[in-house]
Amino acid sequence: MNDVLERIKRGANEIISIEELDKKLSSGKKLRIKLGIDPTTPDLHLGHTVIINKLKIFQDLGHQVVFLIGDFTARIGDPSGRSETRSIMTDEQIKINIKTYTDQVFKILDREKTEVVYNSKWLENLGINGLLNLAAKSTVAQMLVRNDFENRYKEDRPISIVEFLYPLLQAYDSVALHADVELGGKDQKFNLLLGREIQRDYGIKDVQVIITMPLLEGMDGIMKMSKSYNNCIALNDLPKDMFGKIMSISDTLMYRYYELLTQADLNTTKNMHPREAKLALAQEIVERYHGKDETLKAKEEFNRVFEKKDVPSDIEECVMEDGEMKLSDILVKSGMVLSKKEARRLIEQGGVKIDSQKTDTNITMEHKKEFILQVGKRRFKKIVSRLVCGRKR
């Protein structure tokens, strides 16, 4: 049992409580392990898999994994960590995202052993009386204990009433599912603890244990992994892109990824040469989501481009109209950077190349019909005059 607990505890931020979890595991009962994700974006990234990997451990131990898709709660949007009210999602957006989520999550979980549920099944039938009864089980004071709500209230930023309902609806999911354990990111602690309280209010004595996991840092090693921060490694990334992104992270971040994304022995990893360890990490993760053949191709492409300093064999084309245009404008228009400010910074720091030649000034491009634009070590685009943008050759 100690080995089991150690597997579950690895990388966890907090378990409430470890004694309760030990008791549940020792009972021999097949536990119901809940993870809820709202389909608010179309892609999952490695940050999401920190929790899904923990879910897989429970599945491998023989427990019943319940993967809850919050198709109802996605309409509200989880306010955790938010400084403003989320926009309401349309049903069509939610349906599209649900399809991609289920496609991606079964790259990790066993489809045949996973119970997939949608919280619209019980929340839509809750009715006004049921909703009022649920709302009566909490207070405004309780909600304002949350840092995000408290900060917004102090700064006189709006908090909608429906946002107060979100944690209650998530908590009610645990009642409907009779969850024994619920997993979530550390920013979900308030919601998960409320789930325990609401279970008690509805007569469940053996309430759920909660396990919170760290928020995985993105490639920058600073901000949490997020598409909005442009620092994420998505499960749907091309194999060569995923491989290259992993190879670009710092050595310090690499060990963090090993701890949260793999079951590798950390002592063995730390005794390896950092480059060899990073190669092994990239191979393991790419193979997990794309298979051995694609991983081998990705590794060969990485070696060709970054060790032999060759240009990738498959580069996206983007067309600009003929005429005078500053390099910073080309970088923005081609989608290589998000702003002119970022473009100028990269140019000044020597992070931009034209046809493999570094340039440190914001030169004007004129009468150059075709060239390879490179940002950093991994991003390339072929700039071509007067063609349709976005095609590959």
Protein Blocks (a to p, Z undefined) as FASTA:
>chain_A
ZZmmmmmmgopabdcdfklmmmmmmnopacddddddddfbfbdcfklmmmmmmmmmmmmn
opacdddddfklmmnopaehpabdcddddfklmmmmmmmmmmmmmmmbcfklpccddfkl
mmmmnommlmmmmmmmpcfklmmmpmklmmmmmnopacdfklmmmmmmmmmmmmmnopab
dcddfklmmmmmmmmmmmmmnopabdcddddddddddfkomaccdfklopaccfkbcfkl
mmmmmmmpcfklmmmmmmmmmccdfklmmmpcfklmmmmmmmmmmmmmnojklmmmmmmm
mmmmmmnopacfbdcdddddeddddfklmmmmnopambfklmmmmmmnopaceehiacfb
dcddehiabdcddehjlbccdddehiaehiaZZ
